[in-house]
Amino acid sequence: MTDPTAVAAGRPGSGEASPARQRWAAQARVELVLTLRRGESVLLTFAIPVLLLAFFSFVDVLPTGTDDPVDFLFPGVLALAIMSTALVSVAIATGFERQMGVLKRLGATPLSRGQLLGAKTAAVVVIEALQIVVLVVEGLLLGFRFSGPAVGAALGAAVLATVAFAGLGLLMAGTLPALTTLAAANGVYLVLLLLSGMVIPLSELPAGLRQVAQALPSGALAEVFHGALGAGTVPGHAWVVLAAWALVAPAAAARWFRWE
């Protein structure tokens, strides 16, 4: 098994510590390898969004407000996949790494907290890119068509949301015990899912809850995806919310993250 401590510390005998970018890149590669080795977790990460999209596209039980359910579900499930991977998977894996002392060993190397958090986020981006490819193929097979003119905007929103969700997950993992992180990550995920517009349109929520949902990164991401990938428009406030969470969440994680 690859030892992240050795990689983060740089090559022995080099005479000096590796530059920050080299340390970050090396750790990002390690994080990606370790993530891919968790086969069961990766399988669930890919399988659950695929199954949800297929099931609810054929079984029309959700109030999607569209003639073809996949037109609403595809952007929503895409957002759901990003949130699940960047928030829950990262939080749980990092929480147990911290409990087992892996992060304590990394803390003794030149790798900084910011570089570690950045490396974990970069690994998530790679996994999400693979998820997006799989879901796009499935969506096209189910009849979804990209009618919106702003696919680039959707990619930008995906990056902002990934940084925000990963920041939240790492904040929990770096401050709470592992089992508490496990429960908290799933609880926060459930709340964000219900208040998001990913599987149920925001218009179906009471006015008060709708306002709360629009202030959360999950709701903002869903609004951008539905507007950019569908026939709608992207509301300006959604960008403000995503940008704010993408700044605050990782900054808080870097500030309060503890190695042990």
C-alpha positions as CSV (number, residue, x, y, z in Angstrom):
1,M,0.0,0.0,0.0
2,T,1.4,3.4,-0.9
3,D,2.6,5.4,2.1
4,P,1.3,9.0,1.8
5,T,3.8,10.0,4.5
6,A,6.8,9.1,2.4
7,V,5.4,10.7,-0.8
8,A,4.5,13.9,1.0
9,A,7.9,14.2,2.5
10,G,9.6,14.3,-0.9
11,R,12.6,12.2,-2.1
12,P,15.1,11.4,0.6
13,G,18.5,12.7,-0.1
14,S,17.4,15.6,-2.3
15,G,18.9,18.1,0.2
16,E,15.8,20.2,0.5
17,A,12.1,19.9,0.9
18,S,10.1,19.5,-2.3
19,P,8.4,22.7,-3.6
20,A,4.8,23.2,-2.5
21,R,3.4,22.4,-5.9
22,Q,5.3,19.1,-6.1
23,R,4.2,18.1,-2.6
24,W,0.6,18.9,-3.5
25,A,0.7,17.0,-6.8
26,A,2.4,14.0,-5.2
27,Q,-0.2,13.9,-2.5
28,A,-3.0,14.3,-5.0
29,R,-1.8,11.3,-6.9
30,V,-1.7,9.3,-3.6
31,E,-5.2,10.4,-2.7
32,L,-6.5,9.3,-6.1
33,V,-4.9,5.9,-5.9
34,L,-6.1,5.3,-2.3
35,T,-9.6,6.4,-3.4
36,L,-9.7,4.0,-6.4
37,R,-8.5,1.2,-4.1
38,R,-11.6,1.5,-2.0
39,G,-13.5,-0.5,-4.6
40,E,-16.8,-0.9,-2.7
41,S,-17.0,2.9,-2.0
42,V,-16.2,3.8,-5.6
43,L,-18.8,1.3,-6.9
44,L,-21.5,2.9,-4.7
45,T,-20.3,6.3,-5.7
46,F,-21.0,5.5,-9.3
47,A,-23.9,3.1,-9.0
48,I,-26.3,5.1,-6.8
49,P,-26.7,8.1,-9.1
50,V,-26.9,5.8,-12.2
51,L,-29.6,3.7,-10.5
52,L,-31.5,6.8,-9.3
53,L,-31.5,8.4,-12.7
54,A,-32.7,5.3,-14.4
55,F,-35.4,4.4,-11.9
56,F,-37.0,7.8,-11.6
57,S,-36.8,8.3,-15.4
58,F,-38.9,5.2,-16.0
59,V,-41.1,5.4,-12.8
60,D,-42.7,8.8,-13.0
61,V,-43.6,9.4,-9.3
62,L,-41.7,12.7,-8.6
63,P,-43.4,16.1,-9.3
64,T,-40.8,17.1,-11.9
65,G,-43.1,19.4,-13.8
66,T,-41.7,18.2,-17.2
67,D,-43.2,16.0,-19.9
68,D,-40.2,13.7,-19.7
69,P,-38.9,13.2,-16.2
70,V,-35.3,12.8,-17.4
71,D,-35.3,16.5,-18.4
72,F,-35.5,17.5,-14.8
73,L,-33.8,14.5,-13.2
74,F,-30.5,14.5,-15.2
75,P,-29.3,17.9,-14.0
76,G,-30.5,17.1,-10.5
77,V,-28.8,13.7,-10.3
78,L,-25.6,15.2,-11.7
79,A,-25.6,17.7,-8.8
80,L,-26.4,14.9,-6.4
81,A,-23.4,12.9,-7.6
82,I,-21.1,15.9,-7.1
83,M,-22.4,16.5,-3.6
84,S,-22.2,12.8,-2.6
85,T,-18.6,12.4,-3.8
86,A,-17.2,15.7,-2.5
87,L,-19.0,15.8,0.8
88,V,-19.8,12.4,2.2
89,S,-17.0,10.3,0.7
90,V,-14.3,12.7,1.5
91,A,-15.6,13.4,5.1
92,I,-15.9,9.7,6.0
93,A,-12.6,8.6,4.5
94,T,-10.6,11.5,6.0
95,G,-12.3,11.1,9.4
96,F,-11.1,7.5,9.7
97,E,-7.7,8.3,8.3
98,R,-7.4,10.8,11.1
99,Q,-8.6,8.3,13.7
100,M,-6.1,5.7,12.6
101,G,-3.2,8.1,12.8
102,V,-2.5,8.4,9.1
103,L,-2.9,12.2,9.2
104,K,-0.7,12.5,12.3
105,R,2.1,11.0,10.3
106,L,1.5,13.4,7.4
107,G,1.6,16.3,9.9
108,A,5.2,15.4,10.6
109,T,6.2,16.0,6.9
110,P,6.6,19.3,5.1
111,L,3.0,18.9,3.7
112,S,0.8,21.7,5.0
113,R,-2.8,21.4,5.9
114,G,-3.8,23.5,2.9
115,Q,-1.8,21.2,0.6
116,L,-3.5,18.1,2.0
117,L,-6.9,19.6,1.7
118,G,-6.2,20.8,-1.8
119,A,-4.8,17.3,-2.8
120,K,-8.0,15.6,-1.5
121,T,-10.1,18.1,-3.4
122,A,-8.2,17.5,-6.6
123,A,-8.6,13.7,-6.3
124,V,-12.4,14.3,-5.9
125,V,-12.4,16.3,-9.1
126,V,-11.0,13.4,-11.1
127,I,-13.5,11.0,-9.7
128,E,-16.3,13.5,-10.4
129,A,-15.1,13.8,-14.0
130,L,-15.5,10.1,-14.5
131,Q,-19.0,10.3,-12.9
132,I,-20.0,13.1,-15.2
133,V,-19.0,11.0,-18.3
134,V,-20.9,8.0,-17.1
135,L,-24.0,10.1,-16.3
136,V,-23.9,12.0,-19.5
137,V,-23.9,8.8,-21.5
138,E,-26.7,7.4,-19.5
139,G,-28.7,10.7,-19.8
140,L,-28.3,10.7,-23.5
141,L,-29.5,7.1,-23.7
142,L,-32.5,8.0,-21.6
143,G,-33.4,10.8,-24.0
144,F,-32.0,13.9,-22.3
145,R,-30.9,16.6,-24.7
146,F,-28.7,19.6,-23.8
147,S,-31.0,22.4,-24.7
148,G,-29.3,25.0,-22.6
149,P,-26.6,27.2,-24.1
150,A,-24.4,27.3,-21.0
151,V,-22.7,23.9,-20.5
152,G,-19.5,25.8,-19.6
153,A,-21.4,27.5,-16.8
154,A,-22.4,24.1,-15.5
155,L,-18.8,23.0,-15.4
156,G,-17.9,26.2,-13.5
157,A,-20.6,25.6,-11.0
158,A,-19.4,22.0,-10.6
159,V,-16.0,23.2,-9.7
160,L,-17.3,25.8,-7.2
161,A,-19.6,23.3,-5.6
162,T,-16.9,20.6,-5.3
163,V,-14.6,23.1,-3.5
164,A,-17.5,24.0,-1.2
165,F,-18.7,20.5,-0.4
166,A,-15.2,19.2,0.0
167,G,-14.5,22.1,2.4
168,L,-17.5,21.1,4.5
169,G,-16.6,17.5,4.5
170,L,-13.0,18.2,5.5
171,L,-14.1,20.6,8.2
172,M,-16.1,17.9,9.8
173,A,-13.4,15.3,9.4
174,G,-10.7,17.5,10.8
175,T,-12.6,18.6,13.9
176,L,-14.9,15.7,14.9
177,P,-14.3,12.1,15.9
178,A,-14.6,9.6,13.1
179,L,-17.9,8.1,14.1
180,T,-19.4,11.5,14.7
181,T,-18.1,12.5,11.3
182,L,-19.8,9.5,9.8
183,A,-23.2,10.4,11.3
184,A,-22.8,14.2,10.7
185,A,-21.8,13.8,7.0
186,N,-24.8,11.6,6.3
187,G,-27.1,13.9,8.3
188,V,-25.9,17.0,6.5
189,Y,-26.1,15.2,3.2
190,L,-29.7,14.3,3.8
191,V,-30.7,17.9,4.8
192,L,-28.9,19.3,1.7
193,L,-30.6,16.7,-0.5
194,L,-34.1,17.6,0.8
195,L,-33.4,21.3,0.5
196,S,-31.8,21.4,-2.9
197,G,-34.2,21.1,-5.8
198,M,-32.2,18.1,-7.1
199,V,-35.0,15.5,-7.1
200,I,-37.9,17.7,-6.1
201,P,-38.4,21.1,-7.7
202,L,-37.8,24.1,-5.3
203,S,-41.2,25.4,-6.4
204,E,-42.8,22.5,-4.5
205,L,-41.3,23.6,-1.2
206,P,-43.0,26.1,1.2
207,A,-41.7,29.7,0.7
208,G,-39.7,29.7,3.9
209,L,-37.9,26.4,3.1
210,R,-37.3,27.6,-0.5
211,Q,-35.4,30.6,0.7
212,V,-33.3,28.4,3.0
213,A,-32.6,26.1,0.1
214,Q,-31.5,28.9,-2.2
215,A,-28.9,30.0,0.4
216,L,-27.4,26.5,0.6
217,P,-24.7,25.2,-1.9
218,S,-26.9,22.3,-2.8
219,G,-29.8,24.5,-3.8
220,A,-27.6,26.9,-5.7
221,L,-25.9,24.1,-7.6
222,A,-29.2,22.6,-8.6
223,E,-30.5,26.0,-9.8
224,V,-27.4,26.5,-12.0
225,F,-27.5,23.0,-13.4
226,H,-31.2,23.2,-14.2
227,G,-30.8,26.6,-15.9
228,A,-27.5,25.8,-17.7
229,L,-28.3,22.3,-18.9
230,G,-32.1,22.8,-19.5
231,A,-34.0,25.5,-21.3
232,G,-34.1,27.9,-18.3
233,T,-31.9,30.7,-17.2
234,V,-29.3,30.7,-14.4
235,P,-30.3,33.0,-11.5
236,G,-27.6,35.4,-10.5
237,H,-28.0,34.8,-6.8
238,A,-27.0,31.1,-7.3
239,W,-23.5,32.2,-8.4
240,V,-23.1,34.4,-5.4
241,V,-24.1,31.6,-3.0
242,L,-21.8,29.1,-4.7
243,A,-18.9,31.5,-4.7
244,A,-19.4,32.4,-1.0
245,W,-19.5,28.7,0.1
246,A,-16.5,27.9,-2.1
247,L,-14.5,30.6,-0.2
248,V,-15.8,30.1,3.3
249,A,-15.9,26.3,3.6
250,P,-12.3,25.5,2.6
251,A,-11.0,28.5,4.5
252,A,-12.8,27.2,7.7
253,A,-11.4,23.7,7.0
254,A,-7.9,25.0,6.7
255,R,-8.2,27.1,9.8
256,W,-9.6,24.5,12.2
257,F,-8.5,21.2,10.6
258,R,-6.4,19.1,13.1
259,W,-4.1,16.3,12.2
260,E,-5.1,14.2,15.2
